Amino acid sequence: MSPAGETGTLSTPPRANAPASGASKIESTPNSRGASVVSEHIGVLGVKVKKIRPWIQRDIEQVKECKADAMLQALLQRASSTPETEQPELLQKCFKAVLPVCNGQASTALVKSSDIETALSEYVRPGVENNFYGPFVRATNIALACLEETKIDGMRAPVPTVDMICQQNDMPMHQMHQAKKSTRKPDLVILPLNSACASFQDEKGSKKGKQKDDKKDDEKDETNEETNERSDGEQRKKKRKAHMDTNATAKPHKLPWKDVLACIEFKRQTKRIKEPPSSYTLTDYAPTKPEYLPVDHLRTADPAPDPPQTPATQTASNTAFRSSGLTADQPSQGGSSSKRKAADTLESTAKKPKMDPNERDADTDADADLDVTVQTGLYAAEMFAANLAVNYLLNIIVIDDVVWIWYYDRQGIIQCSGINFIQDLPRFLVLLYALQRFELHDWGRNKDILPVEVEEKLCHEFKINDEKLGEVDLLLHTSHDERWTHYGLQGRATNVVPVTSEALTKKYGKFKDGMVAKIFWGEASRTSEPEILKKVEEIAKRHATVQDHVPELLWHHTFTNPTSAIREALDVPEPTTGSRVLYILVFRKLFPITQLHGKELFDVWRQCILCHVTLWKEGVYHRDVSPGNLMWYWKDDKRIGVLNDYDLSSLADDPGPRGNERTGTVPFMALDLLTKDGQQGKVKHVYRHDLESFMWVFAWICLRYKNGVPLSRGLRPLDEWATLGAVACGVEKYHFQGHMTASAPFGSGIDGVTWDFIVDSFLVLKRDADERYYLRLKRSSNSGEGQQPNTHDPDPDAFLSRFTSLEGWTKLSKLE
């Protein structure tokens, strides 16, 4: 995406069901996009992460709803001793089991449950927001200590290796995304006890790392300590109690996002909250007011553009792949009248700064003005980015005496109805009981891709038995500078990571430039990328323009964990629409086309065009031409262009449109597709649209890079396109096309031949658009009916020849 700092403006991203009101507004689309539309642009355009906030908001707008008891049942099922077997009686059994804890009738050697009521009574007193963190933390941790001793038939025991604890935070937490830093400040976090304790040890000056000479002794000490803890659980409980009494309500030092299991965000509206009841009994769920956190008001108020900034310079990267695809979300289902009424009051619950003005971070200050649902969504984006191939996440929003559980995965977001944790304490304790029994993978961590340390750097390891190769071992170098990460909530969430593998090296030999793993969440209803690449491989055998010009898939694996499963369990409408599954694909490493300039750039770009047109004629439609999908490698001292990334492609023999995800990358999409009709799927995607994308890509690279290095920000006129919504971007591109100058922009470094070719190419596009426009008008006046713009579209070879016949094409094709 592009920083507003260079232009002073930032367009609001596409919104579901928004009325059209001029070119500067984003039209409604059946598949509106969220953060995935721009998240991958962090690395390409060197943008500050906070520019993605409005797009996260668009993801939040698409939230689905479920009942609180359905969510509790689903969480209990995951924490049960037989999670694969349905146990509908679990919820009622747990309600009965937690009642003694709720009523102060349970105690351990270190805590007594009657202190929960004391903490809740303190919580309901009037005061400012951050005065309530302590009582909530104390009530939660006392409850956890008592629930640890509560045994229920069919449920697992608590997980000592996780040993979750509620920890006050309210401190800035930082993370890097493609060399750009984000800063967030969640109020409270849930994390493993050891992680909570470690943050205070670091603050007191203890060593974070170990010296090589001490490593063996330290490992031995750690082993002995772990053995002692296993043999004596009381030692762990005493450690927990000590932390509860001292540091759980203190501010930690530099908590790492990778350790956070859930975030809890508070808002306080009511001056006085109803006192806890004298005792609790089993009752039916009582709807809260509002029952669901409203998001309707997010659609009626655009977030203000961020002030101009000057982000740090982007460094070039040699990663093999970078997905620039877009996420298409389901339209919002709208809100009930109760939610609309609640919007007026909840809209004013934006987080207020709580720090000394001199200590505030600019990024966290900007978060302070966001709706609580968007703030919490940003925390989820950080948590997704902090760990590899995360399946899902949970966060909690607390407003006065009501908690809402928010569930995030790559298909979308689900919120459950509110739980009044003061008046309906049993339901809140059932939630804690389930979470306390979660293994790390129950929190959403991927249990197959495991973190390991190699040469003092964090990596991830994946091993699996393959029918043909036996055991396949992948060592994913996730700390490598050339890793591409994703920042957002839903969509493909593509990560590209350098990888080594003994099994694959044994089969293919050692690649000079190495291998990469592409990890992403593809739509289950789409033809998968491995299937499409199999078709591409067959075509390559028959056509020289395709052979060597497509990625070589070395190995792939599809995980069997569709995101639709939880939606079916929660009875969410249309649970399989947009369902996603996790893929991991391994390729040889390629180089980005943005490294090239002049005739070298043109030559690789031209090879990709010739590959693309052949594939199109053979029935493989790429549909997502962007700089990140045009790559190259060396062969026999020649640069070989590669048309890359087929996870949004389609086949001619598909029975109909597949998938819920809009194809194309906005800054490079054809103008026909950047209209209201185009975004609503009323314009058929044809060959000339992809070829037009090639022209936009070539112009964009030439105007953004000089000798493979990004120009200074003031000399990059097209960067803004990456942050605009589809229709607004179309307006800007139409203006650019109609106002080209005879010479290249000052400081761009574009030679005369290249600039003349760019100008001539856009003149071809403009003449073609004008011809089709007048032809439609003529036929419409004769028949009295409008026609689709693609009714008489030229065949691919004929349209491509309009460009290959240009003088500039001929000149640039002659490599010196």
Salt bridges, closest charged atoms under 4 A:
GLU6 OE2 - ARG713 NH1 2.43
GLU6 OE2 - ARG716 NH2 3.70
GLU61 OE2 - ARG58 NH1 2.56
GLU61 OE1 - ARG299 NE 3.94
GLU65 OE2 - LYS339 NZ 2.47
ASP69 OD1 - ARG427 NE 2.76
ASP115 OD2 - LYS112 NZ 3.58
GLU122 OE1 - ARG138 NH2 2.78
GLU129 OE2 - LYS354 NZ 3.45
GLU148 OE2 - ARG236 NH2 2.49
GLU149 OE2 - LYS237 NZ 2.85
ASP153 OD2 - LYS93 NZ 3.90
ASP163 OD1 - ARG236 NH1 3.19
ASP163 OD1 - ARG240 NH2 2.78
ASP170 OD1 - LYS185 NZ 3.97
ASP170 OD2 - LYS251 NZ 3.85
ASP170 OD1 - LYS354 NZ 3.71
ASP187 OD1 - LYS351 NZ 3.27
ASP187 OD1 - LYS354 NZ 3.35
GLU234 OE2 - LYS237 NZ 3.61
ASP245 OD2 - LYS241 NZ 2.67
ASP259 OD1 - LYS258 NZ 3.17
GLU265 OE2 - LYS267 NZ 3.54
GLU265 OE2 - LYS351 NZ 3.17
GLU275 OE2 - ARG272 NH2 3.35
GLU291 OE2 - LYS67 NZ 2.83
ASP296 OD1 - ARG299 NH1 2.85
ASP302 OD1 - ARG15 NH2 2.43
ASP302 OD2 - LYS25 NZ 3.43
ASP302 OD1 - ARG58 NH2 3.81
ASP306 OD2 - LYS51 NZ 3.89
ASP306 OD1 - ARG53 NH1 3.78
ASP363 OD1 - ARG53 NH2 2.35
ASP363 OD2 - ARG184 NH1 3.61
ASP367 OD1 - ARG53 NE 2.88
ASP367 OD2 - ARG184 NH1 2.87
ASP371 OD1 - HIS297 NE2 2.76
GLU382 OE1 - HIS177 NE2 3.03
GLU382 OE2 - ARG184 NE 3.44
ASP400 OD1 - ARG268 NE 3.86
ASP409 OD2 - ARG567 NH1 2.77
ASP424 OD2 - ARG427 NH1 3.19
ASP442 OD2 - ARG156 NH2 2.43
ASP442 OD1 - HIS441 NE2 3.55
GLU461 OE2 - LYS463 NZ 3.89
GLU482 OE1 - LYS589 NZ 2.65
GLU523 OE1 - ARG526 NE 3.62
GLU529 OE1 - LYS518 NZ 2.89
ASP548 OD2 - LYS635 NZ 2.80
ASP603 OD1 - ARG606 NH2 2.77
GLU618 OE1 - ARG542 NH2 2.84
GLU618 OE2 - HIS543 NE2 3.02
ASP645 OD1 - LYS518 NZ 2.55
ASP647 OD1 - ARG492 NH1 2.77
ASP647 OD2 - LYS518 NZ 3.30
ASP654 OD1 - ARG658 NH2 3.82
GLU661 OE2 - ARG492 NE 3.40
GLU661 OE1 - ARG580 NH2 3.35
ASP672 OD2 - ARG688 NH1 2.89
ASP672 OD2 - HIS689 NE2 3.32
ASP672 OD2 - ARG772 NH1 3.26
ASP690 OD2 - HIS612 NE2 2.74
ASP690 OD1 - HIS685 NE2 2.70
ASP719 OD1 - ARG704 NE 3.16
ASP719 OD2 - ARG716 NE 2.73
ASP768 OD2 - ARG772 NE 2.86
ASP768 OD1 - ARG802 NH1 2.91
ASP770 OD2 - LYS766 NZ 3.62
ASP793 OD1 - ARG688 NE 2.48
ASP797 OD2 - LYS617 NZ 2.99
GLU807 OE2 - LYS811 NZ 3.05
GLU816 OE2 - LYS599 NZ 3.47
